[in-house]
Amino acid sequence: MEILVLLIPLSIILLGLAAWAFIWAVNNRQFDDLDKHAMDILSDEPGSNDR
């Protein structure tokens, strides 16, 4: 039962870190164009899929 005193704050800290990492990724436009690299493989010319 004493382990809960350690595990609950630790889980809250980890949740906060995960939320911060997600917000950072969204704010730095990491999820903007997810299909660009998937379409690059279909192109014969390098750089022809630049948008």
C-alpha positions as CSV (number, residue, x, y, z in Angstrom):
1,M,0.0,0.0,0.0
2,E,2.9,2.4,0.6
3,I,4.0,1.9,-3.0
4,L,1.0,3.9,-4.1
5,V,2.5,7.0,-2.5
6,L,5.3,6.6,-5.1
7,L,3.4,5.3,-8.1
8,I,0.5,7.8,-8.2
9,P,2.8,10.9,-8.3
10,L,5.1,9.1,-10.8
11,S,2.2,8.3,-13.1
12,I,0.9,11.9,-12.9
13,I,4.4,13.2,-13.8
14,L,4.6,10.8,-16.8
15,L,1.2,11.8,-18.0
16,G,2.2,15.4,-17.8
17,L,5.4,14.7,-19.8
18,A,3.4,12.8,-22.5
19,A,0.8,15.7,-22.7
20,W,3.7,18.2,-23.0
21,A,5.4,16.2,-25.8
22,F,2.1,16.0,-27.7
23,I,1.4,19.7,-27.4
24,W,5.0,20.5,-28.4
25,A,4.6,18.3,-31.5
26,V,1.4,19.9,-32.6
27,N,2.7,23.5,-32.0
28,N,5.9,22.7,-34.1
29,R,3.8,21.4,-37.0
30,Q,5.0,17.8,-36.7
31,F,1.6,16.4,-37.9
32,D,0.9,18.8,-40.8
33,D,1.6,16.8,-44.0
34,L,1.7,13.1,-43.1
35,D,1.1,11.9,-46.7
36,K,3.9,13.7,-48.4
37,H,6.6,11.1,-47.7
38,A,4.2,8.3,-48.6
39,M,3.7,9.8,-52.1
40,D,7.4,10.5,-52.6
41,I,8.0,6.9,-53.3
42,L,5.6,7.0,-56.3
43,S,7.5,9.8,-58.0
44,D,10.1,9.2,-60.7
45,E,11.7,12.6,-60.4
46,P,13.3,13.7,-57.1
47,G,11.5,16.7,-55.7
48,S,8.5,16.5,-58.0
49,N,6.1,16.1,-55.1
50,D,7.0,19.4,-53.4
51,R,4.0,21.3,-52.3
